[in-house]
């Protein structure tokens, strides 16, 4: 009887390796001897990614990105979380017999992800740094550095432990398509939705056909030290145990203002900064007969408006405005986008939210308006809206307003 481990192992290696060759465009995948660099974080997903690749005949190596070190800001020995991750990466690479290196991208991260995010928070909107980290750092600054190092190699690839899938279009000039993975519960295409087509072209996602439990089984069977490591949560530069509001207080001075009951117009509390609240969040206003939830913000008046109950109609919207939407196939947006009726797609406006049917229309100048078939709860300016055609992720943009 074939063991569960062997079934998972066969699916992990064979399905991942052969899928790209099932279509006429399949030859655009990696070949024997190609240079492959796997981005490792110290977690179990990237560890298993490296293990799967090590079983193929590639010129394989690993890289760990240092994006943030709180010691740079505090001037103390506290906050060296990245060192623990780097140790785990080295331990796994020793087990697999892979060379690995650390690349410091903390300056690029500060300039291209953290500072823009900080400006957004200060302006009262809620950005998504993880999306921009993938675009600007993993598939941006890091890929640029790897490109320069791989100039002597005609074919080079970059693999990650993301739960995502890539196929090639069946066309005269095949183009890469980003698709949802087998494990929809761990689907990370939302976070990858802003990467460029050139970055996607080089990407490998070996976990496409695995579930999270499968990954842990493989890690245990191969003796990887990260097999039992818990998943990381939260924004990388805050740290898992830090409180987000306390973290931002180190960079943004308090800016107190009123919390106003949207239905009565009465001031019911005070806030210390608009960045402490997101749309749909429990505002935790003391002394109220029922829980109050954030319905909207007035940035100019520095005011937060709240409504009673988590299902109040003020928390829902049917239209999302995105002035600058970035299609992964930037030169080839959907054909019906500029038609009066628009095009029927699905939208996901936050990670783990269910994709909703919508009509998408061009608003000119690269912008779009998304009209949802059903009212959407807690759509938040600053967050990312991602468009899908079934499982195919088409691109994303920053939500500016709703109506």
Protein Blocks (a to p, Z undefined) as FASTA:
>chain_A
ZZfklmmmmmmmmmmmmmmmmpmklmmpccehiacddddehiaklmmmmmmmmmpccddd
dddddfbdfklmnopaehilmmmmmmmmmmmmmmnopacddddfklmmmmmmmmmmmmmm
mnopacdfklmmmmmmmmmmmmmmmmmmmmmpmbdcdddfbdcdddddddfbdcdddddd
fblmlocklmmmmpcfklmmmpccfklmpcfklmmmmmmmnopaklmpccdedjfklojk
bcfklmmmmmmccdddddddfknopafbdcfbfklpcehiafhighiabdcddfbdcfkl
opacddehjkbfklpcfbdcdfbacdfblmlccfklmpmnlpaddddfbehiacdddddd
deejhiacdddfbdcehiaehiacdddehjacfbdcddfbdZZ
